[in-house]
Amino acid sequence: GYLGLAMPQEWAFYLSLGLIIFGNGFFKPNISTLLGNLYSDARYSDLKDTGYNIFYMGINLGAFLAPFIAAWLRNTYGWGYAFGAAGLGMFLGVIIFWMGNKHYAEVDVRKPVEANDMPIGRIVGIVMMPAVVTGVLAWVLIPGNVFGSDSTDAFLFGAIPIVLFYFSLWWKASSNDREPIAALLAIFAVVVVFWAIFKQNGTALTIWAKSYTDREISAPLETPASALGMVQYVDTTPKEVEDYDKLFRTRTGEDGKVVMKQGVDPYFNNLPEERWPSPGEKLILISTEIFQSINPFFVVLLTPIVVSFFGFLRKRKSEPSTPAKIGWGLLISALSTLVMVGAVWAGNNGLEKSAGWWLVGTYAVVTVGELFLSPMGLSLVSKLSPPRLTALMMGGWFLSTSIGNKLSGVLASFWDRYDNKEYF
């Protein structure tokens, strides 16, 4: 799929996205289930949370490195090479997975089906097809839209039949399975809320990094930063730019299109003129997308600390339960938003640029919350799921994640409606 994205044709774009979607559908739930099976042995069961923490750190090590590699390839050779590198990386992962098969082949087992289990053909017929039909109808029949765009309506309404399917699992479950499935459904609902807030890092926090953050770097750092594809240059040469108000909201004309005007780069809109570069000179900025590496960097940095902390508590028989860790993760994540309230105050509600350390601080706090919640959630699914349904319930976890991600975009669409950003 990623190799296909390197091709410039439009048909290759849509085909590649389809391959990535199907590939992720097979990969994510099953790799998470396989990991949990490794810790099903009574000798290692106490270490399952730790195993998922390390697994999560590995994911984010790739997420940390990717923006640097992709930015360098994009800036040096073009977009196609960046996507091609991602495709080659996937093949490398397949090779590594195949070479290590001897270490986990024994836990790759199929659990026996039960009388209440639904065959795959019926799942497609009464779950997947209704989901597709509902999504198409939501796109076509709803006047205007409900959640901000036709595609968002299609996704969220299309998810309803799948959500109902998971509730049917609980309804039809045996008495032994019903309680753990109910607990997981409750966790899934919590996860939707968490990811809707957390994923503001790709929307509202990126907007803050781009328009409200002082991204200037000193000249001595230009060469190494440029080599890593981290540099953006702006100058005061007049050009056609989007017309923003003082809060960086684009103005639209009667036709609904963004108004364009002749002016300096919008970065200068809330930068004091005494800091503007002289004519013919440029301001050296760190690229906005590099801020996306802060969260995975903290995941890699803090995971050993979090694992050691829980290990310390485990030795003293005071380690919190997995649900308790998830609760603490929600609380800590909520506290991270207060850091950005401070950033709004420091930047006079966006009229002045605030220091990049505010973003670093909020990412640090929310990452601690993430480490308490996300890998713990995967571990809880592995612990509570009926063995034959573990991969399916992992799919429910990732469905909740995707719904939360979609809702994060819906929440971000309210950004411009808030004159005072601290309330957002």
Secondary structure, 3 states (H helix, E strand, C coil): CHHHHCCCCHHHHHHHHHHHHHHHHHHHHHHHHHHHHHCCCCCCHHHHHHHHHHHHHHHHHHHHHHHHHHHHHHHHCCHHHHHHHHHHHHHHHHHHHHHCHHHCHHHCCCCCCCCCCCCHHHHHHHHHHHHHHHHHHHHHHCCCCCCCCHHHHHHHHHCHHHHHHHHHHHHHCCHHHHHHHHHHHHHHHHHHHHHHHHHHHHCHHHHHHHHHEECECCHHHHHHHHHCCCEEEECCCCEEEECECCCCCECECCCCCECEEEECCHHHHHCCHHHCCCCCCCEEEECHHHHHHHHHHHHHHHHHHHHHHHHHHHHCCCCCCHHHHHHHHHHHHHHHHHHHHHHHHHCCCCCCCEECHHHHHHHHHHHHHHHHHHHHHHHHHHHHCCHHHHHHHHHHHHHHHHHHHHHHHHHHCCHHHCCCCCCC
